[in-house]
Amino acid sequence: MQAESGLSPSDYAVLLALHDADDHRLRSSVLATCIGWQRSRVSHHLARMERRGLIERQECATDSRGAEIVLTPAGSAAFSQASRPHLRAVRELFADVLTADQLEAVQEIAAALGGRLDRPA
């Protein structure tokens, strides 16, 4: 993916979280939780992504103490471009090596796990 799109796996993780977020924006602490990083790592990585124009920081409308990380049009385009080789690799490495019965079993397992995650603890 990185060779084809210029995005590192870390860049992609950040862009994916922002792409999936409401209004393509998240507080940095929420973003850190979404991608499983320490807040200091997120902060340093976001600074590099901001310099490249992939994201921008905007004042939080509901809390003047913080900022929100926002996906830029350039970041959205880079994410879309990177998704093609990423999804192709997932298909080639995983889906294409499984039989139809195995794929059906994976879908059933994912549904069962998803149902468990949707229930309150």
C-alpha positions in Angstrom: 0.0 0.0 0.0 2.7 2.5 0.9 4.6 2.0 -2.4 1.4 2.5 -4.4 -0.2 5.4 -2.4 2.6 7.0 -0.4 0.6 6.4 2.8 2.1 4.5 5.7 -0.1 2.0 7.5 -0.1 4.5 10.4 -1.4 7.2 8.0 -4.0 4.9 6.7 -5.2 4.0 10.3 -5.7 7.7 11.1 -7.5 8.4 7.8 -9.7 5.4 8.2 -10.8 6.5 11.6 -11.5 10.0 10.4 -13.3 8.8 7.3 -15.6 6.7 9.4 -16.3 9.4 12.0 -19.3 11.7 11.9 -18.4 14.8 9.8 -15.0 13.2 9.3 -13.7 14.8 12.6 -12.6 13.5 16.0 -11.0 14.8 19.1 -7.4 13.6 19.2 -8.0 11.6 22.4 -10.9 9.8 20.8 -8.8 9.2 17.7 -6.0 7.7 19.9 -8.5 5.3 21.4 -10.0 4.4 18.0 -6.6 3.3 16.6 -5.1 2.0 19.9 -2.2 4.5 20.2 -0.8 6.6 23.0 -1.8 10.2 22.8 1.8 11.4 22.4 2.2 9.1 19.4 -1.0 10.5 17.9 0.1 14.1 18.4 3.5 13.6 16.7 2.0 11.7 13.8 -0.8 14.2 13.3 1.7 17.0 13.1 3.4 15.2 10.2 0.1 14.5 8.5 -1.0 18.1 8.9 2.2 19.4 7.2 1.3 17.1 4.3 -2.2 18.5 4.1 -4.0 15.3 4.9 -5.6 16.5 8.1 -6.1 19.8 9.8 -6.8 20.8 13.4 -9.9 23.0 14.0 -11.1 24.6 17.2 -13.7 22.4 18.9 -17.1 24.0 18.7 -18.3 22.5 22.0 -15.1 22.8 24.1 -12.7 25.7 23.6 -9.9 23.8 25.4 -9.3 21.4 22.6 -9.2 20.9 18.9 -10.7 18.4 16.5 -8.8 16.6 13.9 -10.5 17.0 10.5 -10.0 15.0 7.3 -9.1 17.4 4.5 -10.2 16.9 0.8 -6.6 15.9 0.1 -6.7 13.4 3.0 -10.0 12.0 1.7 -8.6 11.6 -1.8 -5.4 9.9 -0.5 -7.5 7.6 1.6 -9.7 6.6 -1.4 -6.6 6.0 -3.5 -4.9 3.9 -0.8 -8.0 1.8 -0.2 -7.8 0.2 -3.6 -4.5 -1.5 -3.1 -5.3 -2.2 0.5 -8.6 -4.0 -0.3 -6.9 -5.8 -3.2 -4.2 -7.1 -0.9 -6.8 -8.2 1.7 -8.7 -10.1 -1.1 -5.5 -11.7 -2.5 -4.0 -12.6 0.9 -7.2 -13.8 2.6 -10.4 -14.1 0.6 -9.0 -15.6 -2.5 -7.4 -18.5 -0.6 -10.6 -19.6 1.1 -13.3 -21.8 -0.3 -16.9 -20.7 -0.5 -17.7 -22.8 2.6 -14.8 -21.3 4.5 -15.9 -17.8 3.6 -19.4 -18.6 4.8 -18.0 -19.9 8.1 -16.0 -16.7 8.5 -19.1 -14.6 7.9 -21.0 -16.7 10.5 -18.2 -16.2 13.0 -18.0 -12.5 12.4 -21.8 -12.2 12.9 -21.6 -14.1 16.2 -18.8 -12.0 17.5 -20.4 -8.8 16.3 -23.6 -9.7 18.0 -21.7 -10.3 21.2 -20.0 -6.9 21.0 -23.3 -5.2 20.4 -24.7 -6.5 23.7 -24.2 -4.5 26.9 -21.6 -6.0 29.3 
